Amino acid sequence: QVQLVESGGGLVQAGGSLRLSCAASGRSFRRYAMGWFRQAPGKERDFVAYISWSTGTTYYTDSVKGRFTISRDNAKNTVYLQMNSLNPEDPGVYYCASCSYGVGEASAWYDSWGQGPPVTVSS
């Protein structure tokens, strides 16, 4: 398992942008698929995006396609989530997670989680 520390959350106006970062400990970071999830108040934690470890293949939930970009820098043991055109459906606590075997949308695939920085979007 790895330890994950996120940063970059905060308050942004609708239509604005934020970039979340997730720094991972451990020497095997490049072999972990990484994902981002979010949880709005009173709702379940939902999948946002993932990036595979081998080919860098990315996958997004439909509501963020074309607006969010997940990327990774294996030299820095860091995964990013660039969020553009934020709207009132995007606020919540954003969690990054690592997946040591396989990858998918379900949270059960992931075995380590960050603490979750909050993202707030003002209208």
MMTF fields as JSON, N, C-alpha, C and O atoms, coordinates in Angstrom:
{
  "mmtfVersion": "1.0.0",
  "mmtfProducer": "UNKNOWN",
  "numBonds": 491,
  "numAtoms": 492,
  "numGroups": 123,
  "numChains": 1,
  "numModels": 1,
  "chainsPerModel": [1],
  "groupsPerChain": [123],
  "chainIdList": ["A"],
  "bondAtomList": [4, 2, 8, 6, 12, 10, 16, 14, 20, 18, 24, 22, 28, 26, 32, 30, 36, 34, 40, 38, 44, 42, 48, 46, 52, 50, 56, 54, 60, 58, 64, 62, 68, 66, 72, 70, 76, 74, 80, 78, 84, 82, 88, 86, 92, 90, 96, 94, 100, 98, 104, 102, 108, 106, 112, 110, 116, 114, 120, 118, 124, 122, 128, 126, 132, 130, 136, 134, 140, 138, 144, 142, 148, 146, 152, 150, 156, 154, 160, 158, 164, 162, 168, 166, 172, 170, 176, 174, 180, 178, 184, 182, 188, 186, 192, 190, 196, 194, 200, 198, 204, 202, 208, 206, 212, 210, 216, 214, 220, 218, 224, 222, 228, 226, 232, 230, 236, 234, 240, 238, 244, 242, 248, 246, 252, 250, 256, 254, 260, 258, 264, 262, 268, 266, 272, 270, 276, 274, 280, 278, 284, 282, 288, 286, 292, 290, 296, 294, 300, 298, 304, 302, 308, 306, 312, 310, 316, 314, 320, 318, 324, 322, 328, 326, 332, 330, 336, 334, 340, 338, 344, 342, 348, 346, 352, 350, 356, 354, 360, 358, 364, 362, 368, 366, 372, 370, 376, 374, 380, 378, 384, 382, 388, 386, 392, 390, 396, 394, 400, 398, 404, 402, 408, 406, 412, 410, 416, 414, 420, 418, 424, 422, 428, 426, 432, 430, 436, 434, 440, 438, 444, 442, 448, 446, 452, 450, 456, 454, 460, 458, 464, 462, 468, 466, 472, 470, 476, 474, 480, 478, 484, 482, 488, 486],
  "bondOrderList": [1, 1, 1, 1, 1, 1, 1, 1, 1, 1, 1, 1, 1, 1, 1, 1, 1, 1, 1, 1, 1, 1, 1, 1, 1, 1, 1, 1, 1, 1, 1, 1, 1, 1, 1, 1, 1, 1, 1, 1, 1, 1, 1, 1, 1, 1, 1, 1, 1, 1, 1, 1, 1, 1, 1, 1, 1, 1, 1, 1, 1, 1, 1, 1, 1, 1, 1, 1, 1, 1, 1, 1, 1, 1, 1, 1, 1, 1, 1, 1, 1, 1, 1, 1, 1, 1, 1, 1, 1, 1, 1, 1, 1, 1, 1, 1, 1, 1, 1, 1, 1, 1, 1, 1, 1, 1, 1, 1, 1, 1, 1, 1, 1, 1, 1, 1, 1, 1, 1, 1, 1, 1],
  "groupList": [{"groupName": "GLN", "atomNameList": ["N", "CA", "C", "O"], "elementList": ["N", "C", "C", "O"], "formalChargeList": [0, 0, 0, 0], "bondAtomList": [1, 0, 2, 1, 3, 2], "bondOrderList": [1, 1, 2], "singleLetterCode": "Q", "chemCompType": "L-PEPTIDE LINKING"}, {"groupName": "VAL", "atomNameList": ["N", "CA", "C", "O"], "elementList": ["N", "C", "C", "O"], "formalChargeList": [0, 0, 0, 0], "bondAtomList": [1, 0, 2, 1, 3, 2], "bondOrderList": [1, 1, 2], "singleLetterCode": "V", "chemCompType": "L-PEPTIDE LINKING"}, {"groupName": "LEU", "atomNameList": ["N", "CA", "C", "O"], "elementList": ["N", "C", "C", "O"], "formalChargeList": [0, 0, 0, 0], "bondAtomList": [1, 0, 2, 1, 3, 2], "bondOrderList": [1, 1, 2], "singleLetterCode": "L", "chemCompType": "L-PEPTIDE LINKING"}, {"groupName": "GLU", "atomNameList": ["N", "CA", "C", "O"], "elementList": ["N", "C", "C", "O"], "formalChargeList": [0, 0, 0, 0], "bondAtomList": [1, 0, 2, 1, 3, 2], "bondOrderList": [1, 1, 2], "singleLetterCode": "E", "chemCompType": "L-PEPTIDE LINKING"}, {"groupName": "SER", "atomNameList": ["N", "CA", "C", "O"], "elementList": ["N", "C", "C", "O"], "formalChargeList": [0, 0, 0, 0], "bondAtomList": [1, 0, 2, 1, 3, 2], "bondOrderList": [1, 1, 2], "singleLetterCode": "S", "chemCompType": "L-PEPTIDE LINKING"}, {"groupName": "GLY", "atomNameList": ["N", "CA", "C", "O"], "elementList": ["N", "C", "C", "O"], "formalChargeList": [0, 0, 0, 0], "bondAtomList": [1, 0, 2, 1, 3, 2], "bondOrderList": [1, 1, 2], "singleLetterCode": "G", "chemCompType": "PEPTIDE LINKING"}, {"groupName": "ALA", "atomNameList": ["N", "CA", "C", "O"], "elementList": ["N", "C", "C", "O"], "formalChargeList": [0, 0, 0, 0], "bondAtomList": [1, 0, 2, 1, 3, 2], "bondOrderList": [1, 1, 2], "singleLetterCode": "A", "chemCompType": "L-PEPTIDE LINKING"}, {"groupName": "ARG", "atomNameList": ["N", "CA", "C", "O"], "elementList": ["N", "C", "C", "O"], "formalChargeList": [0, 0, 0, 0], "bondAtomList": [1, 0, 2, 1, 3, 2], "bondOrderList": [1, 1, 2], "singleLetterCode": "R", "chemCompType": "L-PEPTIDE LINKING"}, {"groupName": "CYS", "atomNameList": ["N", "CA", "C", "O"], "elementList": ["N", "C", "C", "O"], "formalChargeList": [0, 0, 0, 0], "bondAtomList": [1, 0, 2, 1, 3, 2], "bondOrderList": [1, 1, 2], "singleLetterCode": "C", "chemCompType": "L-PEPTIDE LINKING"}, {"groupName": "PHE", "atomNameList": ["N", "CA", "C", "O"], "elementList": ["N", "C", "C", "O"], "formalChargeList": [0, 0, 0, 0], "bondAtomList": [1, 0, 2, 1, 3, 2], "bondOrderList": [1, 1, 2], "singleLetterCode": "F", "chemCompType": "L-PEPTIDE LINKING"}, {"groupName": "TYR", "atomNameList": ["N", "CA", "C", "O"], "elementList": ["N", "C", "C", "O"], "formalChargeList": [0, 0, 0, 0], "bondAtomList": [1, 0, 2, 1, 3, 2], "bondOrderList": [1, 1, 2], "singleLetterCode": "Y", "chemCompType": "L-PEPTIDE LINKING"}, {"groupName": "MET", "atomNameList": ["N", "CA", "C", "O"], "elementList": ["N", "C", "C", "O"], "formalChargeList": [0, 0, 0, 0], "bondAtomList": [1, 0, 2, 1, 3, 2], "bondOrderList": [1, 1, 2], "singleLetterCode": "M", "chemCompType": "L-PEPTIDE LINKING"}, {"groupName": "TRP", "atomNameList": ["N", "CA", "C", "O"], "elementList": ["N", "C", "C", "O"], "formalChargeList": [0, 0, 0, 0], "bondAtomList": [1, 0, 2, 1, 3, 2], "bondOrderList": [1, 1, 2], "singleLetterCode": "W", "chemCompType": "L-PEPTIDE LINKING"}, {"groupName": "PRO", "atomNameList": ["N", "CA", "C", "O"], "elementList": ["N", "C", "C", "O"], "formalChargeList": [0, 0, 0, 0], "bondAtomList": [1, 0, 2, 1, 3, 2], "bondOrderList": [1, 1, 2], "singleLetterCode": "P", "chemCompType": "L-PEPTIDE LINKING"}, {"groupName": "LYS", "atomNameList": ["N", "CA", "C", "O"], "elementList": ["N", "C", "C", "O"], "formalChargeList": [0, 0, 0, 0], "bondAtomList": [1, 0, 2, 1, 3, 2], "bondOrderList": [1, 1, 2], "singleLetterCode": "K", "chemCompType": "L-PEPTIDE LINKING"}, {"groupName": "ASP", "atomNameList": ["N", "CA", "C", "O"], "elementList": ["N", "C", "C", "O"], "formalChargeList": [0, 0, 0, 0], "bondAtomList": [1, 0, 2, 1, 3, 2], "bondOrderList": [1, 1, 2], "singleLetterCode": "D", "chemCompType": "L-PEPTIDE LINKING"}, {"groupName": "ILE", "atomNameList": ["N", "CA", "C", "O"], "elementList": ["N", "C", "C", "O"], "formalChargeList": [0, 0, 0, 0], "bondAtomList": [1, 0, 2, 1, 3, 2], "bondOrderList": [1, 1, 2], "singleLetterCode": "I", "chemCompType": "L-PEPTIDE LINKING"}, {"groupName": "THR", "atomNameList": ["N", "CA", "C", "O"], "elementList": ["N", "C", "C", "O"], "formalChargeList": [0, 0, 0, 0], "bondAtomList": [1, 0, 2, 1, 3, 2], "bondOrderList": [1, 1, 2], "singleLetterCode": "T", "chemCompType": "L-PEPTIDE LINKING"}, {"groupName": "ASN", "atomNameList": ["N", "CA", "C", "O"], "elementList": ["N", "C", "C", "O"], "formalChargeList": [0, 0, 0, 0], "bondAtomList": [1, 0, 2, 1, 3, 2], "bondOrderList": [1, 1, 2], "singleLetterCode": "N", "chemCompType": "L-PEPTIDE LINKING"}],
  "groupTypeList": [0, 1, 0, 2, 1, 3, 4, 5, 5, 5, 2, 1, 0, 6, 5, 5, 4, 2, 7, 2, 4, 8, 6, 6, 4, 5, 7, 4, 9, 7, 7, 10, 6, 11, 5, 12, 9, 7, 0, 6, 13, 5, 14, 3, 7, 15, 9, 1, 6, 10, 16, 4, 12, 4, 17, 5, 17, 17, 10, 10, 17, 15, 4, 1, 14, 5, 7, 9, 17, 16, 4, 7, 15, 18, 6, 14, 18, 17, 1, 10, 2, 0, 11, 18, 4, 2, 18, 13, 3, 15, 13, 5, 1, 10, 10, 8, 6, 4, 8, 4, 10, 5, 1, 5, 3, 6, 4, 6, 12, 10, 15, 4, 12, 5, 0, 5, 13, 13, 1, 17, 1, 4, 4],
  "groupIdList": [1, 2, 3, 4, 5, 6, 7, 8, 9, 10, 11, 12, 13, 14, 15, 16, 17, 18, 19, 20, 21, 22, 23, 24, 25, 26, 27, 28, 29, 30, 31, 32, 33, 34, 35, 36, 37, 38, 39, 40, 41, 42, 43, 44, 45, 46, 47, 48, 49, 50, 51, 52, 53, 54, 55, 56, 57, 58, 59, 60, 61, 62, 63, 64, 65, 66, 67, 68, 69, 70, 71, 72, 73, 74, 75, 76, 77, 78, 79, 80, 81, 82, 83, 84, 85, 86, 87, 88, 89, 90, 91, 92, 93, 94, 95, 96, 97, 98, 99, 100, 101, 102, 103, 104, 105, 106, 107, 108, 109, 110, 111, 112, 113, 114, 115, 116, 117, 118, 119, 120, 121, 122, 123],
  "secStructList": [7, 7, 7, 3, 3, 3, 3, 7, 7, 3, 3, 3, 3, 6, 6, 7, 7, 3, 3, 3, 3, 3, 3, 3, 7, 1, 6, 6, 4, 4, 4, 1, 3, 3, 3, 3, 3, 3, 3, 7, 6, 6, 1, 7, 3, 3, 3, 3, 3, 3, 3, 7, 1, 1, 1, 7, 7, 3, 3, 3, 7, 4, 4, 4, 6, 6, 6, 3, 3, 3, 3, 3, 3, 6, 6, 6, 6, 3, 3, 3, 3, 3, 3, 7, 1, 7, 7, 6, 6, 7, 7, 3, 3, 3, 3, 3, 3, 3, 3, 1, 1, 7, 7, 7, 1, 1, 4, 4, 4, 7, 7, 3, 3, 7, 7, 7, 7, 3, 3, 3, 3, 3, 7],
  "xCoordList": [0.833, 0.0, 0.869, 2.038, 0.272, 0.969, 0.195, -0.99, 0.875, 0.214, 0.025, 0.928, -1.152, -1.523, -1.851, -2.603, -1.281, -1.522, -1.956, -1.217, -3.158, -3.727, -3.571, -3.401, -3.633, -3.624, -4.317, -4.517, -4.681, -5.221, -6.698, -7.216, -7.397, -8.824, -9.059, -8.118, -10.311, -10.634, -11.925, -12.752, -12.08, -13.284, -12.996, -11.967, -13.902, -13.739, -15.105, -16.121, -15.129, -16.386, -16.782, -15.932, -18.066, -18.545, -17.879, -17.772, -17.439, -16.717, -15.213, -14.465, -14.773, -13.354, -12.673, -13.273, -11.397, -10.571, -9.837, -9.546, -9.551, -8.705, -7.878, -8.288, -6.723, -5.93, -5.637, -5.07, -6.03, -5.743, -4.488, -4.243, -3.705, -2.508, -2.603, -3.219, -1.992, -1.982, -0.588, -0.198, 0.154, 1.513, 1.503, 0.874, 2.197, 2.21, 3.589, 4.61, 3.599, 4.852, 5.096, 4.187, 6.305, 6.573, 7.273, 7.092, 8.075, 8.893, 8.147, 8.628, 6.982, 6.271, 5.126, 4.218, 5.161, 4.053, 3.743, 2.577, 4.788, 4.549, 3.752, 3.214, 3.67, 2.929, 1.494, 0.778, 1.072, -0.283, -1.146, -0.75, -2.314, -3.316, -3.825, -3.858, -4.215, -4.659, -6.024, -6.329, -6.833, -8.169, -8.53, -7.913, -9.533, -10.12, -11.613, -12.303, -12.077, -13.487, -13.929, -13.099, -15.207, -15.716, -16.987, -17.728, -17.201, -18.389, -19.022, -18.439, -20.227, -20.995, -21.685, -21.908, -22.028, -22.695, -23.962, -24.818, -24.078, -25.271, -25.368, -26.389, -24.315, -24.35, -23.22, -22.301, -23.315, -22.268, -21.034, -21.1, -19.93, -18.694, -18.769, -19.05, -18.519, -18.664, -17.32, -16.445, -17.193, -16.008, -15.945, -16.967, -14.736, -14.533, -13.652, -14.023, -12.47, -11.534, -10.477, -10.214, -9.871, -8.688, -7.661, -7.962, -6.441, -5.355, -4.593, -4.231, -4.355, -3.684, -2.201, -1.658, -1.548, -0.122, 0.727, 1.798, 0.289, 1.151, 1.15, 2.211, -0.023, -0.123, -0.559, -0.546, -0.949, -1.457, -2.842, -3.272, -3.54, -4.918, -5.785, -5.692, -6.616, -7.501, -8.956, -9.326, -9.763, -11.21, -11.92, -11.47, -13.051, -13.781, -15.256, -15.829, -15.847, -17.292, -17.86, -17.228, -19.037, -19.569, -19.681, -19.45, -20.031, -20.311, -19.077, -19.21, -17.879, -16.663, -15.87, -14.866, -16.301, -15.579, -15.482, -16.462, -14.288, -14.062, -13.756, -13.335, -13.958, -13.688, -12.548, -11.758, -12.457, -11.443, -10.383, -10.669, -9.15, -8.059, -7.245, -6.758, -7.102, -6.254, -4.904, -4.839, -3.847, -2.506, -1.612, -1.975, -0.445, 0.47, 1.901, 2.249, 2.709, 4.142, 4.837, 4.973, 5.269, 5.86, 7.181, 7.553, 7.89, 9.14, 8.89, 9.743, 7.715, 7.363, 6.394, 5.962, 6.05, 5.09, 3.795, 3.251, 3.32, 2.167, 1.158, 1.52, -0.108, -1.192, -1.965, -2.09, -2.477, -3.164, -4.584, -4.892, -5.424, -6.744, -6.956, -7.197, -6.864, -7.142, -8.626, -9.189, -9.259, -10.709, -11.011, -10.699, -11.611, -11.986, -13.504, -14.223, -13.971, -15.4, -16.204, -17.202, -15.766, -16.451, -17.864, -18.108, -18.779, -20.185, -20.767, -20.104, -21.992, -22.566, -22.756, -23.081, -22.569, -22.658, -21.313, -21.245, -20.264, -18.922, -18.445, -17.483, -19.047, -18.507, -18.546, -19.372, -17.629, -17.579, -16.176, -15.279, -16.017, -14.692, -14.1, -14.708, -12.917, -12.275, -11.185, -10.288, -11.271, -10.326, -9.5, -10.042, -8.209, -7.432, -7.242, -7.291, -7.028, -6.913, -5.962, -5.829, -5.304, -4.379, -4.915, -5.611, -4.569, -5.058, -3.863, -3.194, -3.589, -2.378, -2.567, -1.589, -3.808, -4.057, -5.316, -6.407, -5.158, -6.306, -6.698, -5.957, -7.83, -8.355, -9.808, -10.215, -10.578, -11.968, -12.633, -11.988, -13.942, -14.701, -15.125, -15.319, -15.267, -15.776, -14.701, -13.526, -15.114, -14.155, -13.488, -12.403, -14.127, -13.557, -12.235, -11.459, -11.97, -10.697, -9.521, -8.387, -9.77, -8.719, -8.409, -9.31, -7.124, -6.744, -6.11, -5.901, -5.801, -5.322, -6.029, -6.313, -6.307, -7.086, -6.421, -5.811, -6.556, -6.114, -7.169, -8.214, -6.88, -7.761, -8.901, -9.886, -8.799, -9.908, -10.0, -10.603, -9.414, -9.604, -10.988, -11.466, -11.635, -12.94, -12.817, -11.872, -13.768, -13.892, -15.266, -16.285, -15.284, -16.542, -16.645, -15.679, -17.812, -18.041, -19.134, -20.25, -18.81, -19.795, -20.434, -19.775, -21.712, -22.426, -22.402, -22.951],
  "yCoordList": [-1.191, 0.0, 1.243, 1.213, 2.326, 3.603, 4.579, 4.389, 5.607, 6.701, 7.855, 8.197, 8.445, 9.471, 10.769, 10.774, 11.862, 13.182, 14.128, 14.373, 14.645, 15.502, 16.973, 17.341, 17.791, 19.235, 19.878, 19.247, 21.155, 21.904, 22.179, 22.854, 21.688, 21.986, 23.434, 24.151, 23.861, 25.211, 25.705, 24.927, 27.017, 27.673, 28.28, 28.927, 28.068, 28.623, 29.035, 28.435, 30.042, 30.459, 29.495, 28.854, 29.402, 28.569, 29.001, 30.192, 28.029, 28.31, 28.356, 28.383, 28.364, 28.438, 27.084, 26.069, 27.091, 25.895, 25.681, 26.624, 24.429, 24.031, 22.841, 22.071, 22.698, 21.497, 20.837, 21.452, 19.592, 18.797, 17.972, 17.488, 17.828, 16.996, 15.924, 16.121, 14.799, 13.692, 13.084, 12.443, 13.291, 12.782, 11.446, 11.301, 10.484, 9.135, 8.781, 9.152, 8.072, 7.536, 6.172, 5.574, 5.687, 4.345, 4.322, 5.213, 3.29, 3.187, 2.568, 2.609, 1.998, 1.288, 2.09, 1.524, 3.403, 4.239, 4.003, 3.968, 3.839, 3.731, 2.475, 2.38, 1.519, 0.288, 0.324, -0.673, 1.455, 1.571, 2.355, 3.416, 1.826, 2.664, 3.651, 3.341, 4.818, 5.868, 6.373, 6.481, 6.678, 7.171, 8.37, 8.627, 9.095, 10.189, 9.902, 9.47, 10.156, 10.018, 11.316, 12.115, 11.515, 12.677, 12.292, 11.391, 13.018, 12.766, 14.087, 14.887, 14.309, 15.494, 15.261, 14.112, 16.324, 16.17, 15.35, 15.618, 14.351, 13.529, 12.51, 11.837, 12.386, 11.45, 10.439, 10.585, 9.421, 8.414, 8.923, 9.883, 8.271, 8.599, 8.049, 6.868, 8.907, 8.541, 8.6, 9.401, 7.74, 7.702, 8.942, 9.413, 9.467, 10.611, 10.229, 10.443, 9.658, 9.344, 8.374, 8.288, 7.644, 6.857, 6.921, 7.282, 6.558, 6.461, 5.179, 4.915, 4.391, 3.112, 3.324, 4.396, 2.276, 2.438, 2.104, 2.686, 1.204, 0.706, 1.591, 1.984, 1.903, 2.658, 4.099, 4.899, 4.438, 5.784, 5.999, 7.134, 4.903, 5.009, 5.705, 5.419, 6.608, 7.343, 7.03, 6.637, 7.211, 6.973, 7.917, 8.153, 8.464, 9.478, 9.133, 8.491, 9.57, 9.504, 10.528, 11.548, 10.258, 11.086, 12.562, 13.426, 12.85, 14.241, 15.14, 16.364, 14.554, 15.385, 15.293, 15.987, 14.457, 14.318, 15.656, 16.392, 15.954, 17.21, 18.373, 19.434, 18.193, 19.275, 18.929, 19.801, 17.677, 17.237, 16.423, 15.741, 16.514, 15.726, 15.125, 15.839, 13.816, 13.133, 12.865, 12.501, 13.046, 12.802, 12.364, 12.488, 11.854, 11.397, 11.727, 11.772, 11.952, 12.163, 11.136, 11.337, 10.046, 8.964, 9.378, 8.841, 10.318, 10.785, 11.524, 11.545, 12.123, 12.87, 12.111, 12.625, 10.883, 10.089, 10.866, 10.853, 11.53, 12.411, 12.202, 12.018, 12.234, 12.216, 13.518, 14.059, 14.008, 15.302, 15.15, 14.223, 16.07, 16.19, 17.665, 18.487, 17.981, 19.333, 19.454, 18.7, 20.388, 20.551, 21.921, 22.948, 21.933, 23.17, 23.28, 22.291, 24.477, 24.728, 24.114, 23.429, 24.361, 23.8, 24.348, 25.525, 23.487, 23.884, 23.434, 22.718, 23.841, 23.534, 22.046, 21.683, 21.185, 19.743, 19.141, 17.956, 19.924, 19.404, 19.483, 18.791, 20.273, 20.375, 19.059, 18.186, 18.942, 17.756, 17.573, 18.38, 16.512, 16.12, 15.193, 14.19, 15.539, 14.775, 13.888, 14.362, 12.601, 11.628, 11.041, 10.685, 10.944, 10.136, 8.769, 8.62, 7.787, 6.413, 5.653, 5.957, 4.66, 3.837, 2.419, 1.92, 1.8, 0.463, -0.398, -0.145, -1.408, -2.203, -3.337, -3.91, -3.659, -4.748, -4.452, -4.362, -4.3, -4.009, -2.552, -1.763, -2.195, -0.839, -0.831, -1.636, 0.073, 0.164, 1.342, 2.143, 1.445, 2.558, 2.318, 3.268, 1.079, 0.777, 1.039, 0.735, 1.599, 1.914, 0.665, 0.748, -0.488, -1.735, -2.095, -2.876, -1.54, -1.804, -1.179, -1.633, -0.153, 0.7, 0.331, 0.051, 0.337, -0.134, 0.925, 0.67, 2.089, 3.185, 4.455, 4.669, 5.297, 6.515, 7.708, 7.595, 8.853, 10.095, 10.656, 10.044, 11.835, 12.396, 13.195, 13.456, 13.587, 14.248, 15.738, 16.161, 16.578, 18.021, 18.431, 17.872, 19.39, 19.84, 20.801, 21.585, 20.724, 21.635, 22.28, 21.592, 23.596, 24.345, 25.229, 25.889, 25.239, 26.044, 27.047, 26.672, 28.317, 29.372, 29.808, 29.868, 30.107, 30.51, 32.018, 32.534],
  "zCoordList": [0.0, 0.0, 0.0, 0.387, -0.441, -0.436, 0.434, 0.708, 0.854, 1.56, 0.591, -0.172, 0.632, -0.333, 0.393, 1.367, -0.088, 0.494, -0.622, -1.576, -0.48, -1.517, -1.166, -0.003, -2.185, -2.007, -3.201, -4.239, -3.03, -4.154, -4.11, -5.0, -3.116, -3.039, -2.639, -2.3, -2.679, -2.274, -2.88, -3.355, -2.855, -3.361, -4.729, -4.926, -5.659, -6.998, -7.526, -7.174, -8.356, -8.965, -10.07, -10.688, -10.306, -11.409, -12.705, -12.995, -13.471, -14.697, -14.515, -15.491, -13.277, -12.976, -12.99, -13.341, -12.596, -12.638, -11.327, -10.591, -11.059, -9.935, -10.378, -11.246, -9.78, -10.008, -8.667, -7.764, -8.56, -7.378, -7.624, -8.729, -6.568, -6.627, -5.559, -4.511, -5.837, -4.885, -4.916, -5.892, -3.838, -3.739, -3.016, -1.968, -3.577, -3.028, -2.498, -3.078, -1.407, -0.883, -1.505, -2.081, -1.39, -1.877, -3.216, -4.045, -3.417, -4.618, -5.788, -6.92, -5.529, -6.586, -7.172, -7.78, -6.995, -7.452, -8.918, -9.312, -9.734, -11.167, -11.521, -12.625, -10.608, -10.869, -10.351, -10.443, -9.814, -9.299, -10.282, -10.764, -10.567, -11.208, -10.165, -8.974, -10.608, -9.687, -10.109, -11.297, -9.114, -9.409, -8.558, -7.524, -9.006, -8.241, -8.057, -8.98, -6.851, -6.506, -5.841, -5.406, -5.767, -5.036, -4.293, -4.685, -3.203, -2.386, -2.013, -1.281, -2.527, -2.179, -0.845, -0.464, -0.128, 1.169, 1.061, 0.218, 1.917, 1.94, 0.827, 0.687, 0.032, -1.094, -0.981, -0.175, -1.804, -1.819, -2.557, -3.325, -2.311, -3.01, -4.435, -4.642, -5.397, -6.802, -7.525, -7.197, -8.498, -9.35, -10.229, -10.73, -10.412, -11.301, -12.478, -13.632, -12.186, -13.268, -12.766, -11.566, -13.703, -13.347, -14.464, -15.602, -14.101, -15.059, -14.757, -13.611, -15.792, -15.597, -15.356, -15.625, -14.84, -14.558, -15.775, -15.948, -16.605, -17.664, -18.902, -19.387, -19.411, -20.669, -20.45, -21.385, -19.215, -18.985, -19.545, -19.749, -19.794, -20.282, -19.243, -18.049, -19.701, -18.799, -19.081, -20.187, -18.065, -18.189, -17.246, -16.125, -17.719, -16.952, -16.85, -17.731, -15.768, -15.704, -16.684, -16.96, -17.199, -18.284, -17.928, -18.773, -16.692, -16.326, -16.338, -16.321, -16.368, -16.347, -17.646, -17.804, -18.566, -19.825, -20.539, -20.654, -21.014, -21.715, -20.789, -21.251, -19.493, -18.525, -17.575, -17.212, -17.173, -16.221, -16.958, -17.942, -16.453, -17.009, -15.878, -15.001, -15.903, -14.937, -15.6, -16.774, -14.845, -15.373, -14.217, -13.047, -14.571, -13.539, -13.937, -15.117, -12.926, -13.113, -12.222, -11.015, -12.826, -12.037, -11.395, -10.352, -11.999, -11.408, -10.096, -9.208, -9.989, -8.774, -7.882, -6.851, -8.279, -7.499, -7.252, -6.148, -8.278, -8.113, -9.228, -10.39, -8.855, -9.825, -9.678, -8.579, -10.784, -10.81, -11.344, -12.093, -10.944, -11.553, -11.887, -11.003, -13.164, -13.623, -13.875, -14.669, -13.215, -13.313, -13.907, -13.305, -15.072, -15.749, -15.853, -15.708, -16.102, -16.271, -15.127, -15.354, -13.921, -12.752, -12.658, -12.921, -12.284, -12.185, -10.848, -10.097, -10.543, -9.228, -8.953, -7.823, -9.924, -9.684, -9.281, -8.954, -9.298, -9.031, -7.583, -7.252, -6.699, -5.344, -4.587, -4.855, -3.632, -2.801, -2.265, -2.51, -1.541, -1.08, -2.133, -2.508, -2.602, -3.663, -3.082, -2.385, -3.376, -2.852, -3.992, -5.038, -3.789, -4.715, -4.079, -2.858, -4.92, -4.462, -5.365, -6.551, -4.787, -5.561, -5.666, -4.782, -6.767, -7.077, -7.437, -8.439, -6.635, -6.85, -7.852, -8.332, -8.168, -9.101, -9.882, -9.319, -11.175, -12.017, -11.878, -11.292, -12.397, -12.242, -12.687, -13.526, -12.126, -12.511, -11.854, -11.177, -12.06, -11.506, -10.063, -9.304, -9.69, -8.352, -7.308, -7.517, -6.199, -5.137, -4.573, -3.997, -4.733, -4.224, -4.898, -4.348, -6.076, -6.751, -6.008, -6.162, -5.21, -4.672, -3.226, -2.436, -2.895, -1.571, -0.678, 0.508, -1.2, -0.36, -0.783, -1.961, 0.207, -0.044, 0.62, 1.683, -0.034, 0.562, 1.492, 1.711, 2.04, 3.059, 2.469, 3.16, 1.226, 0.563, 0.788, 1.774, -0.103, 0.03, -0.476, -1.463, 0.175, -0.288, -1.461, -1.547, -2.339, -3.468, -3.389, -3.318, -3.401, -3.334, -4.563, -4.946, -5.178, -6.369, -6.057, -5.699, -6.195, -5.94, -7.249, -8.287, -7.184, -8.412, -8.59, -9.564]
}
